[in-house]
Amino acid sequence: MALKIKFRVLLTQCGEPIENGELIIKEGEIVAISPVEGEAEETLDLSDHLLMPGFVNAHCHLGLSALENKLSPAKTFANWIGDLIPLNAALSDEERIRAIGMGADEMKASGVTGLADYVADPALLDSIFDLGFRSVLFLETIGFQEEKAEAVAEEVEAILKNHESNCNLGIAPHAPYSVSAKLWQRLDQLAKKYGCLLSTHLAETDEEIQFIEKGGGPLVDLLKDRQVFDMNWRVPGMTPARYLKSMNVLSGTVAVHCNFIDYDMDTVQAAVFCPKSTRWFRRTHILPVRKMLDAGIRVALGTDSLASNDSLNFLEEIRMADKLLPDVSRKEILMMATRFGGEILHFPCGKMETGQKADIIGFRIAAQGEDWYDLPFDPQCQNVDFYMADGKIRA
């Protein structure tokens, strides 16, 4: 059945805004945009709304949602990881599942229709997939000891080969400091074999730089304390991005954080900026968004996890991006929150054109004459007023 939706303004994210028009949705897809041709069995009057593509949360760890308000920024990033591990291990399955559901509800209420989530526990895959997002679930993989690389890779391949749901799976080697070169290469091979996206945390902290370039710092102590350090490891002696590029495993990888990527921007094709997590950690050295956009590199937005954020409200993320990125326009921030996220994750959404999936959000317009791109940044707005995912309206 076709549905006609009347709107006041449509932010297409692939052209100029369209005012006072209509669009037709059929079988979960946008089939026509004003002026429309053909009839629809049902009409929805949103002529007082601004409509736009749903937000894409391009980096999240829903499995850590039960750690909300249980951690604070530590003296070092390695200390924070050391604090997180036992707290996370102590969670019950019930606590974890309940918190995942609550986090998902908060994202949906604030307009998230697309999701890239790092899943450390494969037992959570179906629970997260069933939340109803257009998603790619990255199998978060850790293994610094080279002698265990093959065994870890076999575990990942078993999941890719045997998982029975319709989950869109990706692979996430956790970071250059937590995955051996051998395991990186095996995971890259698996990604090619099974047609999976790759994603990783990259150049996140100066501790990571110190570890990969010089073989020292707090991350060495963390790995040794956890008894997972490889005593035969050879220090790469280069930046994390150059290290991964030297192994030919960075092409096409979605690189998250990239706070220290300044001189290595040419190594990445897609990046994710997590505004509120960046502020939560009190970081002053952040992903060079303006330079990346000017270089033609697509940068998306993510929430990261509730272990390093006080909410998963995506409207708060775009507003924090607005504060942290004074040289990036609101129009560009909304592009990062929608189209660029969809493109780097290979989703058929993120812009309003025929053939795209009908993942649409809307805001009721209170005043006329405002810049349409300013409306989602209104601090009084905590939730969207209209939410459609795959052509289905959510109350």
Buried (B, 14 or more C-beta within 10 A) or exposed (E): EBBBBBBBBBBBBEEEBBEEBBBBBBEBBBBBBBEBEEEBEEEBEBBBBBBBBBBBBBBBBBBBBBBBEBBEEBEBBBBBBBBBEEBBEEBEEEEBBEBBBBBBEBBBBBBBBBBBBBBBEBEBBEBBBEBBBBBBBBBBBBBBBBEBBEEBBEEBBEBBEEBEEEBBBBBBBBBBBBBBBBBBBBBBEBBEEBEBBBBBBBBBBBBBBBBBBEBEBBBBBBBEEEEBBBEEBEEBEBBBBBBBBEBEBBEBBBBBBBBBBEEBBEBBBBBBBBBBBBBBBEBEEBBBBBBBBEEEBBBBBBBBBBBBBEBBBBBBBBBBBBEBBEEBEBBBBBBBBBBBBBBBBEBEBBBBEEEBBBBBBBBBBEEEEEEBBEBBBEEEBEBBBBBBBBBEBEE
